[in-house]
Amino acid sequence: MTTFPEPEIIDVNGVSLEVYSAGDGEPLILCHGWPELAFSWRHQVAPLVEAGYRVIMPNQRGYGRSSRPEAVEDYDIHHLCGDLDALLNHYGYADARFVGHDWGAIVVWNMAMLYPRRVRGVINLSVPFMERGPTEWVSFWESRLGPDFYIVHFNRQPGVADAVFAENTRNFLRNLYRTGQWLEEPADLGPGMRLINLARAEHVPGTPVMSDAELDVFVTSFKNSGFTGGINWYRNFTRNWETTRDVPQQVEQPVLMIHGKYDIVAANPRLEDYAPNSEVYTLPCGHWIQQEQPEETNRLILNWLSRH
């Protein structure tokens, strides 16, 4: 299994964060998604450190051994970005380049808008810039995708999915962290919320993204933390939409956007309207881009960093 730095517990912004770091030089802040950990970046650490960067990877609030506040609103975008701003202060950096995957990408997009002077560049994987439309997101998705769409379900039936994931932690994560599903017939998981069904399913298409030892890191962590902290990020979509009403929807920093060809998350065809200084690449993989295609992901990141 890939070696990974030892963590330290750092008090910032009213919470304690479990943070992994390695290397010297210009800082790169790597932000994981859901249901992930800093360990999701294990394939990126050595190449980035060897290229002369300081890699800083927090288990963000709600994850790992980081704080898990009780109040749902303590997981809104202002708290999540505030944690990263305070983390820069802790290390004594005026700014950094930020790298995000999945929900981590949403945080990084917002970091670039809420704290523009602290963000020198943006590297995001999977989730593109999300346009702030006239309808708040949860109601919009509910009208388009129905009550069983996972984000709608998380918001309308709080606690239900959390409990199912906790009861089936290993099975859920093993079934979720897969690649090559597109090469097989789709699984018929039955009616209802797909992720809940996935957590209980015996057989699903594709092959594991990680080894059993690597999966153990995730299983052990989520058995300890539970899933509610991470799901609370989703339960702030409406609040985030309301509280960013007056935030200019522009990312002026240089942007590298990496998509997976078979990812269920669609690209934003109007990305350049919001991030005019952007480069977009697509790799032949699914959602777990940096774990499915680590060498190619690293090549794209290092090439882009060398030019910015």
N, C-alpha and C positions, 0 to 999 in steps of 0.2 A: 504493500500500500504506500502511496505517496507520502513522504514525510511532510509534516506541517508544523509551523511555529507553535510554541507554547503561548497560551493566552495570558493577558493581564487584565485585571478588573479596574476600569477607569471611571471615576465619578464625573459626570458631565450633565448639565441641563436638568438637574433634579433626578437623574437616574444613574444606575451603574451599568456600564457596558462591558461585555466580555470582548476584548479586542486582540486580534492576532496581527503581528507586524514582523517584517523582515526587510533587510537591505538598508542601503543608504542612498542619498541622492534626492531627486525631486519626488514629491509624494504623489502616490496614486491611491485614492480611496475607493475600495471595491465594495459594492453594496449588493447583497444577495436579495433574492426574491422569496416567494412563498411556494411550498413550505420548505424553505431551504436554510442554509447556514453559511457562515463564512467559509466553511469547508468546501462549499461548492466551487470555490476558486482554487482548489488545490493544484490543478494542472497549470495555473498561470503564475504561481509564486516564483518558482525557480527561473523561468525565462525572463520575467520582469526584473527580478533582482540581479540576474547576470547582465542585464542590459543597463544597470545602473540606477534603478528606481527604488524608492522606499515604498513598499507595499503595505497598506494598512487596511485590515479587513475586520470590521465590527460584526459581531452578532447583534443585530439591531434590537431595539426594545421589543420585548415579547418573545425573544428567541434565546435558545441556549441558556447560559447562566446570567444573561442580562436581565435587568429589571422587567417585571411584568405588572405594570400598574393596573389597578382594578377598573378605573373609569374608562369607558370606551373612547371618550373625546381626547384622552391622553395619547391616543395613537393617530391623531390627525396629522395632516401633512406639515403643519407648522412645528409640531413636536418632533416629527421624524427628521425634518431638515434642520431644526434647531440642535438636535443631537450631533449632527455632522459639523455644523458651524462651531459648536463647543468643542468637538474633537479636534478640529484644526487649532483652536486656541490652546488646547492641552499640549499639543505637540509643538506649538510655536510657529505654525505656518500661516502666512498671510492668505495663501490660496493653494489650490491643488487641482489636478485633473481627477474627475470622478468617473467611475465605471459602474454601470448598473445592469442587472439582468432581471427581467420580469418586474415584480413590484419595486425592486431596487432601481429599475430604469425610471419608473414613475417618480420616485424620490429624486433621482438625479435631474430629470427634466425640471422638476419644481425647484430644486436647489439652484439651478441655473437662472431661474426667474426671480426667486425670492432673495437669493444672496449672490447676485451676478458678479460682484467683485471678488468673491471667494472661489469662483469656478473658472479655471483657465481653459478647460476643455471638457467635452462630454463624449464618453464612449458608452453607447447603450446597446443591449442585446435583447431581441425579441419584441419588447413593447415600444412602439413608436410614440411620438408626441400625440397626446390625446387632446383633441380640440374641445374647448369648453363651449358647448353648444347652448341653445336657448332652454333646454330641458335638463334638469339634473340627471346624472348618469343612471342611478338605480331605477328611477321611473322610466327612463328612456329604454333601458335594457328590458325592463319588465314588459313594456308595451310591444317590444320587438321580439323578444326571446322567451317570454313567459315566466311563470313563477318557479320553474325548476332550473332555470339558468343559475349556475352556482353562486354568482355574486348577488343576485336577487334573493336566493334562498338564504344566504348568510345574513342578509339584512332583515328579511321578513320573518325568519324562523331562527332567531339567535339561540345558539347553544345546541341545536339539534345536530348539525354536522360535526361540531366540535366533539360531541360525545361519541359519535360513531367512529371518527378518526382515532380517538383515544382508545377505543375498545379494539381497534384493528390496526394498530400503529404499523407493525411490520408489513402486514399484507397491503395496507394502503400505500405505503411508500414504495414497496417493491413493485406494485402494479402501476404506480404513477411514473416512476423513474425508468422509463423504457424508451427504446429507439427502434426504428424500422417497422413501426406498426403499419405504415402505409404499404408495406410489401405483402400484407396478409388481409384476409377478410376482416372488416370491422367487427368488434365484439358487440353482441346483442346483450346489453346489460339490463334490459327491461325498462319499464316506465319509472318515472320519478327523477330525482336529482342524480345526475350521472356520477359525480364524485362519491356520493354515499354508496351507490351501487358498486363503483370501482373498489372501494375499501373492503367490500364483502365478497368480491368476485374471486373465484378459484382459478380461472384461466383467462388471460388477456393476451392479445397479440404483441409481437415485438420481442426484443431481447433486452436484458438489463443494461442500464447505462453504467453501473458500477459493480465492483466486486462485493462479495458478501461482507468482507471486512469494512469496506467503505460504507455500505448500507448500514452496518452496525453503528457507525458514528451518528447517523441521522436518527436511527431508531432509539438509541440510548438517550439522545438529546431530547427528542420529542416525548418520550415516555416520562422524562423528568419535567419538562416545561408545559406539556399539553399543547393544544393547537389554538386556544382562544386568543392569546396575545397576537399571533399573526393574523388570525381571521378578523380581529378588531381593526386592522388596517383597512379591510374591505368595508367595514361598517362605518367608515368615515367618508365614503365617496360623496354622499350628499353634503355633509359638513364642508368638505374640501371645496366642492363646487360653489357653495355659498360664500365661503370666506376668501376665495381667490377672485371674486367678482371684479375687483379693481386692479388686479395684477396684469400688466401687459403680457399678452400671449406671444412673446418673442424670445427666442434663444439666440443671442448674437455670437456666442462662443463657437469655436470650431467643433464640429460634431462628426463622430464616426458611428454609423448605425449598422448593426449586423442582424440580419434576419435568418431564420431557418426556413428552407423551402417548404417543409412539410409541417411547419408550426401552425397550430390552430389560430394563433394571433396574427391578424392580417396587418400588412404594411399600411402606412398612411401615404397615399399617393400625393398628398399635398404637403409633405414634410418641409419642402423648401420654402413654403409660404410662412412657416413658423420658425424654421432653422435654416436660414439662407446659406450658411457656410457649412453645409453637410455633405458627407460622402456616404453612400449606401451600398452594402454588399449583401449577398445572399449565399448561404452555405447549404450543401445538400444534407440537411438534418432536420430534426424536429424542434421541440421547444427548449431542450436542455443544451443549448448551443455550445457553451464553453466546456461541457462535459462530454458531449457527443463528438465534437470536432475540435479537440483541444489544440492540436498543432496548427491547424489552419486559423483558428481564432487567435492564437498567439501571434501568428505571422501577420495577420491583418492589424492587430493592435500595435505591434512593434513597428511595423512599416508606417502606420499613421502617426505614431508618437515621434518617429524620426523626422517627420515633416512638419510637426506642430510643436 
